[in-house]
Amino acid sequence: MHNLYEDRVGEKIGYLYLYDSDAGLAIESRGLSIPGDGYHGMHIHEFGDLTPSMKPSGEMVRGGNAGQHYDPENMGFHAGPMGNGHRGDLPKVRVRGGVWAGIVTAPRLTLDEVKGR
C-alpha cells in the first residue's frame, strides 16, 4: 500500500497479504501505517493503477485511475462486505497508534477475482 497524493503515488506505507480462506478473501496486515486513529474504510477498485486523474473541472483525484469500486453486477451502491452492493466494499479496520494489524474477510470475493485491481 502507498500514500496517494493529488499529483503522484507516494511512499509505501506497508503490505497487505491476500489469500482465499473458508470465510472468503482474507486480507491481512502485519503492521500497516495509516495516519489517523479510528475506523477506516477499504475498497477494491476496478483497476490496479494508483496514479491520479483529473476531473473535467480540472480537480485532481488521488488514485483516480483506479476507477470506481469493483462492482461487476453494476449494483451502484455501498452495502458493506456482507450486503448486495459493490463487491469491492471491504470491512472497516480500526487504526490505533497509526497502525493497523489484523485480518478481515470479504465473503463475496476470491483472490483470483481481485488480482491486478
Secondary structure, 3 states (H helix, E strand, C coil): CEEEECCEEEEECCCEEEEEECCEEEEEEEEEECCCCEEECCECECCCCCCCEECCCCCEECCHHHCCECCCCCCCCCCCCCCCCCCCECCCEEEECCEEEEEEEECCCCHHHHCCC
